[in-house]
């Protein structure tokens, strides 16, 4: 078993709870079986531990830098690991057979990638971004674009990026200034555009790991409306299809707190550094229709949001397992009821407060992993469910849950990393132990792909009220079904069902109360608190689901699930009552405070 992620937990969630083997009854996955799924997972565990984990600390301590020749230099272990990853077919695993893929279900692909993310967050980011880039182009690109750019990415010869943010705009994409101008009729690259502008925070934006880098760039093209309505999406490769260097220039590398092994860049497009033509600008190719760029990019962004939730979960999980092992081995102190002060020190796991911290971590990381895999199965349902109604239902539920799938693990699995450091005591914040790096790596995820505040606004301002509240209604029905199944079971399951039902009622009542005055500014002032509270209710639901899947099975693994569920319902879910009280009071503290006093 891997040291960074629990294969036993993955198996439980995939086979005993989500029953993913039944997906093989569908045409797309008919060539698969549990045996093929297990083979992929076995391979992932082995490769993650042997090729990714060994250089995790080295890449953190030797971050990418620009060499004397102007090229980005990265420790060689990164390229070697990624070459084996692609050679094993893992980059292409979820894609169509016609593209060289294995048509692996999304839920299995995500489980596979979790082992790599837990072993080495930085190195795993390169294929993570590439897969998202390729998925977008498969969905919206032309056959020629797919042949030219996607196939080499799936073979591991090219990597991909997403270029959204700009130094002055950040997450406010309406304020981007990168421009796209149609090429002249006699251009050497007919039908192309010339891209000029600057993009910031571009992960994987420059390196020598592959033959080429395929940038997906948001830019404003002529004829579009104001704000996001004028944004189009372009393929802007580092090297053009004929091998010519495109006008994409590295301005500098950003030096981050964590995830330091992934290059993070400031890029100039069309500054004349590598001009391939007499026309100023980098050569770019329009994806889909003009002025629909943000719609297309959300395909990759939503996929990335689920992936960031998995990355946060994986790092939290790695920290939990490290602190659990440490707590079993480290001896310190004695029981408070020990009568002999000269007795031998006990393993710190015997101290109730240490067990509290371990239980908290377990409830966070196992709850988050379950939610992420559930959402990933919704992706498969959205794609392959037998009828349109079922596919639409999966799509709506996934849309509603996505802000939580991204943000809840980013907040609470980071807290798990903090607790892992606390369990280690003074050793926890030294570089000799892995948990301090896990925390630094994970601290990026509450910001990656949108900060908590943005997802709070998305959840409360759009997802739960769209289509007359259809998404929230559906989520309530799904949770209500779990409650209905739990109540006849009796015991703790029935008790938790009652608590969850009450909390679910508060979600509905609070949502109505927030929007009743018809004041969007007031309703959204505490959207982040709403996100946290609803997220806790969703994780409580996931824990009740796991408890029902455990049933009356015996053994340490199942008893561990019961203990974590008990912790979450007794320590965590009750905290939402005060949050719902605050929200329903329509508190104006954050609205009315004078910025001058801050």
C-alpha positions in Angstrom: 0.0 0.0 0.0 1.2 3.5 -0.8 2.4 5.7 2.1 0.7 8.8 0.7 -2.8 7.7 -0.2 -4.9 4.8 1.1 -5.6 2.2 -1.6 -8.0 0.5 0.8 -10.1 3.7 1.1 -10.0 4.1 -2.7 -11.3 0.5 -3.2 -14.0 1.0 -0.6 -15.3 4.2 -2.2 -15.1 2.9 -5.8 -16.5 -0.6 -5.3 -18.3 -0.8 -2.0 -20.0 2.6 -2.2 -20.1 4.0 -5.7 -20.2 0.5 -7.4 -18.2 1.8 -10.4 -17.9 -1.7 -11.8 -21.4 -1.3 -13.1 -20.2 1.4 -15.4 -18.7 -1.4 -17.5 -22.3 -2.3 -18.5 -22.3 0.9 -20.7 -21.0 0.9 -24.2 -18.2 3.4 -23.7 -16.7 1.3 -20.9 -17.6 -2.2 -22.1 -14.0 -3.2 -22.7 -13.3 -2.6 -19.0 -13.8 -4.6 -15.9 -12.9 -4.3 -12.2 -9.7 -6.1 -13.2 -8.7 -3.4 -15.7 -9.6 -0.7 -13.1 -7.5 -2.4 -10.5 -4.6 -2.8 -12.9 -4.6 1.0 -13.5 -4.7 1.7 -9.8 -2.0 -0.8 -9.1 0.2 0.8 -11.8 -0.6 4.2 -10.4 0.4 3.3 -6.8 3.7 1.7 -8.0 4.7 4.6 -10.3 3.7 7.3 -7.8 5.8 5.8 -5.1 8.8 4.8 -7.2 9.0 7.7 -9.7 7.1 10.7 -8.2 7.5 10.5 -4.4 11.3 10.2 -4.4 12.0 13.6 -5.9 9.2 15.5 -4.1 11.4 17.2 -1.6 14.3 17.6 -4.1 12.1 19.6 -6.6 10.8 21.7 -3.7 14.3 22.5 -2.6 15.6 23.0 -6.1 12.9 24.9 -7.8 13.0 25.7 -11.6 15.2 28.6 -12.6 16.3 30.4 -15.7 19.7 29.3 -16.9 22.4 31.3 -18.6 21.0 30.4 -22.0 17.6 31.8 -21.1 16.0 28.3 -20.8 14.2 27.1 -17.7 16.1 24.4 -15.9 14.3 21.7 -13.9 15.8 18.7 -12.0 16.0 15.7 -14.4 13.8 13.5 -12.2 10.7 15.5 -13.3 11.2 14.8 -17.0 12.0 11.1 -16.3 8.9 10.6 -14.2 6.6 12.4 -16.7 8.0 10.4 -19.6 7.1 7.2 -17.9 3.7 8.6 -17.0 2.9 9.2 -20.6 4.6 6.0 -21.8 2.2 4.1 -19.5 -0.8 5.7 -21.3 -2.0 7.5 -18.3 -2.2 10.9 -20.0 -4.5 9.5 -22.6 -6.4 7.0 -20.3 -9.7 8.8 -20.3 -9.8 9.8 -23.9 -11.5 8.0 -26.9 -9.8 5.0 -28.4 -9.7 6.8 -31.7 -7.3 9.3 -30.0 -5.2 6.5 -28.5 -7.0 6.6 -25.2 -8.4 3.8 -23.1 -11.9 5.3 -22.5 -11.3 4.9 -18.7 -14.2 6.3 -16.6 -13.5 9.7 -15.1 -14.0 8.4 -11.6 -11.2 5.8 -12.1 -8.9 8.3 -13.8 -9.3 10.8 -10.9 -8.6 8.0 -8.4 -5.5 7.1 -10.4 -4.3 10.7 -10.4 -4.8 11.1 -6.7 -1.9 8.8 -6.0 0.4 11.0 -8.1 -0.9 14.2 -6.5 -0.4 12.8 -3.0 3.1 11.6 -3.9 4.3 14.8 -5.7 1.9 17.7 -6.2 4.3 19.7 -8.4 5.2 17.1 -10.9 1.6 15.9 -11.2 0.5 19.4 -12.2 2.0 19.1 -15.7 -0.2 16.2 -16.9 -3.1 17.6 -14.9 -3.1 20.8 -17.0 -2.4 19.0 -20.2 -5.4 16.6 -19.8 -7.7 19.6 -19.1 -6.3 21.4 -22.2 -6.8 18.4 -24.4 -10.3 17.7 -23.1 -11.3 21.3 -24.1 -9.9 21.0 -27.6 -11.6 17.6 -28.1 -14.9 19.1 -27.1 -14.6 22.4 -29.1 -11.7 22.2 -31.5 -11.7 21.3 -35.2 -10.5 17.9 -36.4 -7.4 19.6 -37.7 -6.7 21.2 -34.3 -7.2 17.9 -32.6 -4.8 16.1 -34.9 -2.2 18.9 -34.7 -2.3 19.7 -31.0 -4.2 17.1 -29.0 -2.7 13.9 -30.3 0.9 15.0 -29.4 -0.3 16.0 -25.9 -1.8 12.6 -25.3 1.4 11.0 -26.5 3.3 13.1 -24.0 5.3 15.0 -26.6 3.5 18.3 -25.9 2.2 19.7 -22.7 -0.7 22.2 -22.3 -1.6 25.3 -20.2 -4.5 27.6 -19.6 -3.7 31.4 -19.9 -6.4 33.4 -18.2 -5.2 35.9 -15.6 -3.3 39.1 -16.2 -1.3 41.1 -13.8 -3.8 43.9 -13.5 -7.0 41.7 -13.8 -6.4 38.7 -11.5 -9.7 36.8 -11.4 -11.7 39.6 -13.0 -11.5 38.3 -16.5 -13.8 41.1 -17.8 -10.8 43.3 -17.4 -8.2 41.4 -19.5 -6.5 43.5 -22.1 -4.8 40.8 -24.3 -5.9 41.4 -27.9 -6.4 39.2 -30.9 -6.3 40.7 -34.4 -7.1 38.7 -37.6 -4.1 38.1 -39.7 -3.7 39.8 -43.1 -5.1 38.0 -46.1 -1.6 37.3 -47.4 -0.4 36.0 -44.0 2.1 33.1 -43.9 -0.5 31.5 -41.5 -3.9 32.1 -43.2 -6.9 32.1 -40.9 -4.8 32.8 -37.9 -4.8 35.8 -35.4 -2.1 37.9 -33.9 -2.1 37.8 -30.1 -0.6 40.6 -28.1 -0.7 40.9 -24.3 0.6 39.6 -21.0 -0.5 36.6 -18.9 0.3 36.0 -15.3 0.3 32.9 -13.0 0.7 30.5 -15.9 1.5 27.1 -14.4 3.7 25.0 -16.7 4.1 28.1 -18.9 7.7 27.5 -19.9 10.0 24.5 -19.7 12.0 22.1 -21.8 10.2 19.0 -20.6 8.5 18.4 -24.0 8.9 19.3 -27.6 6.1 22.0 -27.4 3.8 23.8 -25.1 0.2 24.4 -26.2 -1.2 27.6 -24.6 -4.9 28.2 -24.5 -5.2 32.0 -24.3 -8.2 34.2 -23.6 -8.1 37.4 -25.6 -10.5 40.1 -26.9 -11.1 40.0 -30.6 -12.8 42.7 -32.7 -16.5 42.9 -32.8 -17.2 41.6 -29.3 -19.2 43.3 -26.7 -17.9 44.8 -23.5 -16.5 42.8 -20.6 -16.5 39.0 -20.9 -18.8 39.1 -24.0 -15.8 40.2 -26.1 -13.5 37.3 -25.0 -12.4 34.6 -27.5 -10.2 31.6 -27.0 -7.0 30.8 -29.0 -4.5 28.1 -29.4 -1.1 29.8 -29.1 1.7 27.2 -29.2 5.3 27.8 -28.2 6.3 26.3 -31.6 4.1 26.5 -34.7 3.2 23.3 -36.6 6.0 24.0 -39.0 8.5 24.1 -36.2 8.9 27.9 -36.2 9.3 29.6 -32.8 6.2 31.5 -31.9 6.3 35.0 -30.3 5.7 33.7 -26.8 8.3 35.0 -24.4 9.1 34.2 -20.7 9.3 37.4 -18.7 10.0 35.7 -15.4 9.2 32.9 -13.0 7.0 33.4 -9.9 8.5 32.0 -6.7 5.7 30.5 -4.7 5.3 29.4 -1.1 4.6 25.8 -2.2 4.2 23.6 -5.3 7.6 25.0 -6.2 8.5 22.3 -8.6 6.0 23.5 -11.1 7.1 26.4 -13.2 4.8 29.4 -12.7 5.3 32.1 -15.2 4.7 35.6 -16.5 4.4 35.4 -20.3 4.4 38.0 -23.0 2.6 37.3 -26.2 3.7 39.3 -29.2 6.4 41.5 -27.8 8.7 40.8 -30.7 11.1 38.5 -28.9 10.5 35.6 -31.3 8.5 37.1 -34.1 7.6 34.4 -36.6 6.1 36.8 -39.2 6.4 40.5 -40.2 3.0 41.1 -38.6 3.4 42.0 -34.9 2.0 39.4 -32.4 2.1 35.7 -31.6 0.3 33.4 -34.1 -2.9 32.1 -32.6 -5.8 29.9 -33.9 -9.4 30.6 -32.9 -11.1 27.8 -30.9 -14.8 27.5 -31.8 -16.7 30.7 -32.5 -15.4 34.2 -31.8 -16.5 35.9 -28.5 -17.5 32.5 -26.8 -14.1 32.0 -25.3 -15.1 32.2 -21.7 -17.9 29.6 -22.3 -15.3 27.3 -23.8 -12.7 27.9 -21.1 -15.2 27.1 -18.4 -15.0 23.5 -19.7 -11.4 23.4 -18.6 -11.9 25.6 -15.6 -14.6 23.4 -14.1 -12.5 20.3 -14.7 -9.6 22.1 -13.1 -11.7 23.0 -10.1 -12.5 19.4 -9.4 -8.9 18.6 -9.9 -7.8 21.3 -7.4 -10.2 19.8 -4.9 -8.5 16.4 -5.5 -5.0 18.0 -5.1 -6.0 19.5 -1.8 -7.5 16.2 -0.7 -4.4 14.3 -1.7 -2.1 16.6 0.1 -4.3 16.5 3.2 -4.4 12.7 3.0 -0.6 12.4 2.7 -0.3 14.6 5.8 -2.8 12.6 7.7 -1.1 9.3 7.0 2.3 10.8 7.9 1.0 12.1 11.2 -0.8 8.9 12.0 2.4 6.9 11.5 4.3 9.4 13.6 1.8 9.3 16.4 2.1 5.5 16.6 5.9 5.6 16.8 6.6 8.8 18.8 6.6 8.2 22.6 6.1 11.2 24.9 4.3 11.8 28.1 2.2 9.6 30.3 -1.5 9.0 30.8 -3.2 11.5 33.1 -4.2 8.6 35.4 -0.7 7.0 35.4 0.2 6.3 39.1 4.0 5.8 38.5 5.7 9.0 37.2 8.8 6.9 36.3 6.8 4.6 34.0 7.9 4.6 30.3 6.5 7.3 28.0 3.6 6.2 25.9 3.0 6.6 22.1 1.4 10.0 21.6 -1.5 8.3 19.9 -2.6 7.3 23.3 -3.3 10.9 24.3 -7.0 11.9 23.6 -6.1 15.2 22.1 -3.8 13.6 19.6 -6.6 11.2 18.7 -8.9 14.2 18.3 -6.5 15.7 15.8 -6.2 12.5 13.9 -10.0 11.9 13.9 -10.5 15.5 12.6 -7.9 14.9 9.8 -9.5 11.5 8.9 -13.0 13.0 8.8 -11.8 15.8 6.5 -9.6 13.9 4.0 -11.8 10.8 3.7 -14.9 13.0 3.4 -13.3 15.1 0.8 -12.1 12.1 -1.2 -15.5 10.6 -1.2 -17.1 13.9 -2.4 -14.5 14.2 -5.2 -15.0 10.7 -6.4 -18.8 11.1 -6.3 -18.5 14.3 -8.4 -16.2 12.4 -10.8 -18.8 9.7 -11.2 -21.3 12.4 -12.0 -19.0 13.3 -15.0 -19.4 9.7 -16.2 -23.2 9.8 -15.6 -23.4 13.1 -17.5 -21.5 11.5 -20.5 -22.9 8.0 -20.5 -26.2 7.7 -18.5 -28.8 5.7 -20.6 -31.3 8.5 -21.1 -31.2 12.2 -21.5 -33.1 12.9 -18.3 -30.4 11.1 -16.3 -27.6 12.9 -18.1 -29.3 16.3 -17.5 -29.8 15.4 -13.8 -26.1 14.5 -13.4 -25.1 17.8 -15.1 -27.3 19.9 -12.9 -26.1 18.2 -9.7 -22.5 18.5 -10.8 -22.9 22.2 -11.5 -24.4 22.8 -8.1 -21.7 20.8 -6.3 -18.6 22.1 -8.1 -18.0 25.2 -5.9 -18.0 22.9 -2.9 -16.0 20.1 -4.5 -13.2 22.7 -5.2 -13.4 24.9 -2.1 -14.3 22.6 0.8 -11.2 20.3 0.4 -9.1 23.4 -0.2 -10.1 24.8 3.2 -10.4 21.7 5.4 -7.7 19.5 4.0 -5.4 22.4 4.5 -6.6 22.4 8.1 -5.8 18.7 8.1 -2.2 19.6 7.1 -2.1 22.1 9.9 -3.2 19.5 12.4 -0.6 17.0 10.9 2.1 19.6 11.8 0.6 19.9 15.3 0.7 16.2 15.8 4.4 16.2 15.0 5.0 19.0 17.5 8.2 21.0 17.0 9.4 18.5 14.4 6.4 19.3 12.2 7.6 22.6 11.0 11.1 21.5 10.2 12.1 20.6 6.6 13.3 17.2 7.7 9.6 16.1 8.0 7.2 16.1 5.0 4.3 17.6 6.7 5.6 21.2 6.5 5.9 20.9 2.7 2.4 19.4 2.4 1.0 22.5 4.2 2.9 24.9 2.0 1.9 23.0 -1.2 -1.7 22.9 -0.1 -1.9 26.6 0.9 -2.1 27.5 -2.8 -5.3 25.5 -3.3 -7.7 27.9 -1.6 -6.6 30.4 -4.3 -6.0 28.1 -7.3 -8.9 28.2 -9.8 -10.7 30.9 -7.8 -10.5 31.9 -4.2 -13.2 30.9 -1.6 -14.9 34.2 -2.0 -15.4 33.7 -5.7 -16.9 30.2 -5.2 -19.1 31.5 -2.4 -20.5 34.1 -4.9 -20.9 31.3 -7.5 -22.7 29.0 -5.2 -25.1 31.5 -3.6 -25.3 34.0 -6.4 -25.8 31.5 -9.2 -25.8 27.8 -8.6 -28.5 27.6 -5.9 -30.9 30.1 -7.6 -30.5 29.2 -11.2 -33.5 27.8 -13.0 -35.7 28.7 -10.1 -33.6 26.9 -7.6 -33.6 23.6 -9.5 -30.0 22.8 -8.5 -30.6 23.2 -4.8 -33.9 21.3 -5.0 -32.1 18.4 -6.7 -29.3 18.4 -4.1 -32.0 18.4 -1.4 -33.7 15.4 -3.1 -30.5 13.4 -3.3 -29.6 14.1 0.4 -33.2 13.4 1.3 -33.0 10.0 -0.3 -30.0 9.2 1.9 -31.9 10.3 5.0 -34.8 8.1 4.0 -32.6 5.1 3.6 -30.8 5.8 6.9 -33.8 6.2 9.2 -35.0 2.6 9.1 -31.5 1.4 9.9 -31.8 2.7 13.4 -28.9 3.4 15.8 -26.4 6.0 14.9 -27.4 6.1 11.2 -30.9 7.1 12.2 -29.6 9.7 14.6 -27.3 11.2 12.0 -30.2 11.2 9.5 -32.2 13.3 11.9 -29.3 15.8 12.3 -28.7 15.9 8.6 -32.4 16.5 7.9 -32.4 19.5 10.3 -29.3 20.9 8.7 -30.7 20.5 5.2 -33.8 22.4 6.3 -31.6 25.2 7.5 -29.9 25.3 4.1 -33.3 25.8 2.4 -34.6 28.3 4.9 -31.3 30.3 4.9 -31.2 30.5 1.1 -34.7 31.9 1.1 -34.0 34.4 3.9 -30.9 35.7 2.2 -32.7 36.5 -1.1 -36.0 37.6 0.4 -35.2 41.3 0.7 -34.2 41.4 -3.0 -30.9 43.0 -2.2 -28.0 41.1 -4.0 -25.3 43.1 -2.1 -26.8 42.1 1.2 -27.5 38.5 0.1 -23.9 38.0 -1.0 -22.1 39.9 1.7 -21.5 36.6 3.6 -21.4 34.2 0.7 -18.2 32.6 1.9 -19.9 31.7 5.2 -22.7 30.2 3.2 -20.2 28.2 1.2 -18.6 26.8 4.4 -21.9 25.9 6.0 -23.5 24.2 3.0 -20.2 22.5 2.4 -20.2 21.0 5.8 -23.8 19.8 5.3 -22.7 18.1 2.0 -19.8 16.4 3.7 -22.1 15.2 6.5 -24.3 13.7 3.8 -21.2 12.0 2.2 -20.3 10.6 5.7 -23.8 9.2 6.2 -23.6 7.6 2.7 -20.3 6.0 3.7 -21.8 4.8 7.0 -24.6 3.1 5.1 -22.1 1.5 2.7 -20.2 0.1 5.8 -23.4 -1.5 7.1 -22.7 -4.2 9.7 -19.2 -5.1 8.3 -16.6 -5.6 11.0 -12.8 -4.8 11.2 -10.6 -1.9 11.9 -11.2 -0.3 8.5 -14.9 -0.2 8.9 -14.7 0.8 12.6 -12.5 3.7 11.4 -15.2 4.8 9.1 -17.7 4.7 11.9 -15.4 6.7 14.2 -14.8 9.4 11.6 -18.5 9.7 10.8 -19.2 10.0 14.5 -16.6 12.7 14.9 -18.0 14.7 12.0 -21.6 14.6 13.2 -20.7 15.4 16.8 -17.9 18.0 16.3 -18.3 19.5 12.9 -21.9 19.5 11.6 -23.2 21.3 14.8 -21.0 24.3 14.0 -23.2 25.1 11.0 -26.1 26.1 13.3 -24.3 29.3 14.3 -23.4 30.0 10.7 -26.9 29.7 9.6 -28.1 31.9 12.4 -25.7 34.6 11.3 -26.7 34.3 7.7 -30.4 34.5 8.5 -29.9 37.6 10.6 -28.9 39.4 7.4 -25.9 40.8 9.3 -24.4 43.9 7.7 -21.1 44.1 9.6 -18.9 43.5 6.5 -21.1 45.8 4.4 -21.2 48.7 6.8 -17.7 48.8 8.2 -15.8 51.9 7.1 -12.6 50.8 5.2 -10.8 53.6 7.0 -11.0 51.7 10.3 -9.4 48.6 8.9 
